[in-house]
Amino acid sequence: MKTDLVQRYETLRARLQGLMLQPDRDMAAVDSLIAELARVQIEIKAELGVRGNNPNE
């Protein structure tokens, strides 16, 4: 698997965690990061040959 995808994922997760710790959350930024995390997860799964959300596929 490409380590740049994993690094990108970890960076996005850290940014999301930081946003969620804020007392006054920027929900638009949270939503944007969650959408980007989903895209990266799909890319990681594609690298692993996994399609869909069913682990039994």
N, CA, C and O atoms as a Tinker XYZ file with bonds, in Angstrom:
   228  protein
     1  N      0.846000   -1.177000    0.000000    73     2
     2  CA     0.000000    0.000000    0.000000    64     1     3
     3  C      0.890000    1.237000    0.000000    63     2     4     5
     4  O      1.997000    1.230000    0.538000    81     3
     5  N      0.394000    2.264000   -0.596000    73     3     6
     6  CA     1.141000    3.521000   -0.649000    64     5     7
     7  C      1.169000    4.173000    0.733000    63     6     8     9
     8  O      0.130000    4.417000    1.346000    81     7
     9  N      2.369000    4.445000    1.198000    73     7    10
    10  CA     2.470000    5.065000    2.520000    64     9    11
    11  C      1.966000    6.500000    2.505000    63    10    12    13
    12  O      1.574000    7.023000    3.548000    81    11
    13  N      1.969000    7.155000    1.331000    73    11    14
    14  CA     1.462000    8.527000    1.287000    64    13    15
    15  C     -0.030000    8.567000    1.592000    63    14    16    17
    16  O     -0.510000    9.540000    2.175000    81    15
    17  N     -0.773000    7.527000    1.209000    73    15    18
    18  CA    -2.202000    7.470000    1.546000    64    17    19
    19  C     -2.393000    7.328000    3.047000    63    18    20    21
    20  O     -3.261000    7.974000    3.634000    81    19
    21  N     -1.590000    6.491000    3.659000    73    19    22
    22  CA    -1.691000    6.290000    5.112000    64    21    23
    23  C     -1.307000    7.574000    5.835000    63    22    24    25
    24  O     -1.966000    7.960000    6.801000    81    23
    25  N     -0.269000    8.227000    5.390000    73    23    26
    26  CA     0.145000    9.492000    6.012000    64    25    27
    27  C     -0.934000   10.551000    5.839000    63    26    28    29
    28  O     -1.225000   11.308000    6.765000    81    27
    29  N     -1.522000   10.600000    4.660000    73    27    30
    30  CA    -2.604000   11.562000    4.408000    64    29    31
    31  C     -3.785000   11.283000    5.339000    63    30    32    33
    32  O     -4.360000   12.204000    5.921000    81    31
    33  N     -4.139000    9.997000    5.474000    73    31    34
    34  CA    -5.230000    9.603000    6.349000    64    33    35
    35  C     -4.935000   10.020000    7.796000    63    34    36    37
    36  O     -5.785000   10.603000    8.468000    81    35
    37  N     -3.729000    9.716000    8.260000    73    35    38
    38  CA    -3.359000   10.049000    9.637000    64    37    39
    39  C     -3.355000   11.560000    9.869000    63    38    40    41
    40  O     -3.762000   12.028000   10.932000    81    39
    41  N     -2.900000   12.314000    8.884000    73    39    42
    42  CA    -2.909000   13.774000    8.997000    64    41    43
    43  C     -4.336000   14.298000    9.094000    63    42    44    45
    44  O     -4.628000   15.160000    9.922000    81    43
    45  N     -5.224000   13.779000    8.251000    73    43    46
    46  CA    -6.625000   14.199000    8.289000    64    45    47
    47  C     -7.269000   13.835000    9.618000    63    46    48    49
    48  O     -8.021000   14.631000   10.181000    81    47
    49  N     -6.980000   12.631000   10.128000    73    47    50
    50  CA    -7.528000   12.206000   11.423000    64    49    51
    51  C     -7.060000   13.128000   12.545000    63    50    52    53
    52  O     -7.840000   13.494000   13.424000    81    51
    53  N     -5.789000   13.497000   12.508000    73    51    54
    54  CA    -5.255000   14.397000   13.542000    64    53    55
    55  C     -5.926000   15.760000   13.457000    63    54    56    57
    56  O     -6.265000   16.352000   14.482000    81    55
    57  N     -6.118000   16.260000   12.245000    73    55    58
    58  CA    -6.795000   17.552000   12.078000    64    57    59
    59  C     -8.239000   17.482000   12.566000    63    58    60    61
    60  O     -8.727000   18.416000   13.202000    81    59
    61  N     -8.924000   16.375000   12.269000    73    59    62
    62  CA   -10.300000   16.193000   12.725000    64    61    63
    63  C    -10.346000   16.138000   14.251000    63    62    64    65
    64  O    -11.206000   16.756000   14.879000    81    63
    65  N     -9.426000   15.404000   14.828000    73    63    66
    66  CA    -9.384000   15.310000   16.288000    64    65    67
    67  C     -9.169000   16.688000   16.916000    63    66    68    69
    68  O     -9.787000   17.023000   17.926000    81    67
    69  N     -8.290000   17.478000   16.309000    73    67    70
    70  CA    -8.057000   18.829000   16.805000    64    69    71
    71  C     -9.298000   19.698000   16.716000    63    70    72    73
    72  O     -9.603000   20.454000   17.638000    81    71
    73  N    -10.012000   19.588000   15.605000    73    71    74
    74  CA   -11.244000   20.366000   15.459000    64    73    75
    75  C    -12.294000   19.940000   16.481000    63    74    76    77
    76  O    -13.007000   20.777000   17.035000    81    75
    77  N    -12.383000   18.640000   16.726000    73    75    78
    78  CA   -13.399000   18.150000   17.646000    64    77    79
    79  C    -13.109000   18.533000   19.097000    63    78    80    81
    80  O    -14.014000   18.532000   19.932000    81    79
    81  N    -11.862000   18.859000   19.398000    73    79    82
    82  CA   -11.511000   19.276000   20.757000    64    81    83
    83  C    -11.846000   20.740000   21.021000    63    82    84    85
    84  O    -11.844000   21.177000   22.172000    81    83
    85  N    -12.131000   21.496000   19.974000    73    83    86
    86  CA   -12.442000   22.914000   20.130000    64    85    87
    87  C    -13.810000   23.085000   20.778000    63    86    88    89
    88  O    -14.749000   22.376000   20.417000    81    87
    89  N    -13.941000   24.002000   21.719000    73    87    90
    90  CA   -15.245000   24.218000   22.363000    64    89    91
    91  C    -16.293000   24.757000   21.383000    63    90    92    93
    92  O    -17.476000   24.441000   21.506000    81    91
    93  N    -15.871000   25.555000   20.427000    73    91    94
    94  CA   -16.782000   26.094000   19.415000    64    93    95
    95  C    -16.360000   25.504000   18.068000    63    94    96    97
    96  O    -15.533000   26.078000   17.360000    81    95
    97  N    -16.935000   24.356000   17.727000    73    95    98
    98  CA   -16.506000   23.600000   16.549000    64    97    99
    99  C    -16.963000   24.246000   15.245000    63    98   100   101
   100  O    -18.088000   24.734000   15.133000    81    99
   101  N    -16.080000   24.236000   14.281000    73    99   102
   102  CA   -16.397000   24.667000   12.918000    64   101   103
   103  C    -16.942000   23.446000   12.182000    63   102   104   105
   104  O    -16.180000   22.671000   11.604000    81   103
   105  N    -18.261000   23.281000   12.207000    73   103   106
   106  CA   -18.868000   22.066000   11.670000    64   105   107
   107  C    -18.700000   21.945000   10.160000    63   106   108   109
   108  O    -18.674000   20.831000    9.638000    81   107
   109  N    -18.586000   23.044000    9.457000    73   107   110
   110  CA   -18.330000   22.968000    8.017000    64   109   111
   111  C    -16.955000   22.357000    7.764000    63   110   112   113
   112  O    -16.792000   21.552000    6.847000    81   111
   113  N    -15.977000   22.733000    8.565000    73   111   114
   114  CA   -14.633000   22.167000    8.440000    64   113   115
   115  C    -14.638000   20.693000    8.841000    63   114   116   117
   116  O    -13.967000   19.876000    8.210000    81   115
   117  N    -15.387000   20.352000    9.879000    73   115   118
   118  CA   -15.508000   18.957000   10.313000    64   117   119
   119  C    -16.113000   18.123000    9.188000    63   118   120   121
   120  O    -15.588000   17.061000    8.851000    81   119
   121  N    -17.202000   18.594000    8.610000    73   119   122
   122  CA   -17.854000   17.874000    7.507000    64   121   123
   123  C    -16.907000   17.698000    6.327000    63   122   124   125
   124  O    -16.863000   16.631000    5.715000    81   123
   125  N    -16.157000   18.735000    6.013000    73   123   126
   126  CA   -15.211000   18.670000    4.904000    64   125   127
   127  C    -14.126000   17.629000    5.163000    63   126   128   129
   128  O    -13.781000   16.853000    4.271000    81   127
   129  N    -13.592000   17.611000    6.377000    73   127   130
   130  CA   -12.564000   16.629000    6.726000    64   129   131
   131  C    -13.109000   15.208000    6.702000    63   130   132   133
   132  O    -12.422000   14.286000    6.261000    81   131
   133  N    -14.326000   15.027000    7.166000    73   131   134
   134  CA   -14.937000   13.700000    7.152000    64   133   135
   135  C    -15.115000   13.224000    5.709000    63   134   136   137
   136  O    -14.862000   12.058000    5.408000    81   135
   137  N    -15.541000   14.104000    4.829000    73   135   138
   138  CA   -15.696000   13.739000    3.419000    64   137   139
   139  C    -14.347000   13.373000    2.803000    63   138   140   141
   140  O    -14.255000   12.414000    2.037000    81   139
   141  N    -13.314000   14.122000    3.130000    73   139   142
   142  CA   -11.975000   13.826000    2.611000    64   141   143
   143  C    -11.453000   12.508000    3.176000    63   142   144   145
   144  O    -10.818000   11.736000    2.459000    81   143
   145  N    -11.716000   12.246000    4.454000    73   143   146
   146  CA   -11.329000   10.971000    5.053000    64   145   147
   147  C    -12.006000    9.807000    4.329000    63   146   148   149
   148  O    -11.377000    8.778000    4.084000    81   147
   149  N    -13.262000    9.964000    3.993000    73   147   150
   150  CA   -13.985000    8.915000    3.271000    64   149   151
   151  C    -13.340000    8.653000    1.909000    63   150   152   153
   152  O    -13.203000    7.501000    1.498000    81   151
   153  N    -12.944000    9.722000    1.209000    73   151   154
   154  CA   -12.288000    9.551000   -0.097000    64   153   155
   155  C    -10.959000    8.812000    0.048000    63   154   156   157
   156  O    -10.634000    7.937000   -0.754000    81   155
   157  N    -10.197000    9.172000    1.077000    73   155   158
   158  CA    -8.906000    8.524000    1.299000    64   157   159
   159  C     -9.116000    7.055000    1.676000    63   158   160   161
   160  O     -8.365000    6.189000    1.227000    81   159
   161  N    -10.122000    6.773000    2.491000    73   159   162
   162  CA   -10.408000    5.389000    2.868000    64   161   163
   163  C    -10.740000    4.553000    1.632000    63   162   164   165
   164  O    -10.304000    3.408000    1.523000    81   163
   165  N    -11.498000    5.112000    0.715000    73   163   166
   166  CA   -11.834000    4.406000   -0.522000    64   165   167
   167  C    -10.567000    4.133000   -1.336000    63   166   168   169
   168  O    -10.414000    3.052000   -1.904000    81   167
   169  N     -9.668000    5.104000   -1.390000    73   167   170
   170  CA    -8.404000    4.911000   -2.103000    64   169   171
   171  C     -7.570000    3.816000   -1.447000    63   170   172   173
   172  O     -6.977000    2.989000   -2.139000    81   171
   173  N     -7.521000    3.807000   -0.124000    73   171   174
   174  CA    -6.759000    2.779000    0.600000    64   173   175
   175  C     -7.369000    1.407000    0.333000    63   174   176   177
   176  O     -6.646000    0.449000    0.057000    81   175
   177  N     -8.682000    1.309000    0.413000    73   175   178
   178  CA    -9.350000    0.041000    0.163000    64   177   179
   179  C     -9.105000   -0.435000   -1.267000    63   178   180   181
   180  O     -8.917000   -1.629000   -1.498000    81   179
   181  N     -9.107000    0.484000   -2.222000    73   179   182
   182  CA    -8.847000    0.113000   -3.611000    64   181   183
   183  C     -7.438000   -0.450000   -3.754000    63   182   184   185
   184  O     -7.220000   -1.414000   -4.488000    81   183
   185  N     -6.477000    0.158000   -3.045000    73   183   186
   186  CA    -5.101000   -0.351000   -3.072000    64   185   187
   187  C     -5.033000   -1.779000   -2.533000    63   186   188   189
   188  O     -4.206000   -2.579000   -2.972000    81   187
   189  N     -5.905000   -2.089000   -1.582000    73   187   190
   190  CA    -5.929000   -3.418000   -0.980000    64   189   191
   191  C     -6.814000   -4.391000   -1.746000    63   190   192   193
   192  O     -6.883000   -5.571000   -1.403000    81   191
   193  N     -7.496000   -3.900000   -2.791000    73   191   194
   194  CA    -8.379000   -4.752000   -3.585000    64   193   195
   195  C     -9.741000   -4.971000   -2.966000    63   194   196   197
   196  O    -10.438000   -5.920000   -3.325000    81   195
   197  N    -10.136000   -4.105000   -2.038000    73   195   198
   198  CA   -11.423000   -4.233000   -1.366000    64   197   199
   199  C    -12.391000   -3.247000   -1.999000    63   198   200   201
   200  O    -12.073000   -2.075000   -2.202000    81   199
   201  N    -13.596000   -3.757000   -2.309000    73   199   202
   202  CA   -14.638000   -2.884000   -2.843000    64   201   203
   203  C    -15.863000   -2.979000   -1.958000    63   202   204   205
   204  O    -16.187000   -4.053000   -1.451000    81   203
   205  N    -16.543000   -1.862000   -1.771000    73   203   206
   206  CA   -17.751000   -1.860000   -0.962000    64   205   207
   207  C    -17.455000   -1.833000    0.529000    63   206   208   209
   208  O    -16.299000   -1.756000    0.947000    81   207
   209  N    -18.511000   -1.897000    1.321000    73   207   210
   210  CA   -18.382000   -1.816000    2.781000    64   209   211
   211  C    -18.549000   -3.153000    3.469000    63   210   212   213
   212  O    -18.376000   -3.247000    4.684000    81   211
   213  N    -18.881000   -4.185000    2.720000    73   211   214
   214  CA   -19.102000   -5.491000    3.316000    64   213   215
   215  C    -17.778000   -6.231000    3.428000    63   214   216   217
   216  O    -17.171000   -6.566000    2.411000    81   215
   217  N    -17.321000   -6.491000    4.647000    73   215   218
   218  CA   -16.026000   -7.164000    4.802000    64   217   219
   219  C    -16.039000   -8.611000    4.308000    63   218   220   221
   220  O    -14.981000   -9.219000    4.146000    81   219
   221  N    -17.226000   -9.163000    4.069000    73   219   222
   222  CA   -17.338000  -10.535000    3.604000    64   221   223
   223  C    -17.344000  -10.659000    2.090000    63   222   224   225
   224  O    -17.481000  -11.759000    1.554000    81   223
   225  N    -17.196000   -9.530000    1.394000    73   223   226
   226  CA   -17.207000   -9.574000   -0.081000    64   225   227
   227  C    -15.952000  -10.199000   -0.598000    63   226   228
   228  O    -15.778000  -10.324000   -1.811000    81   227
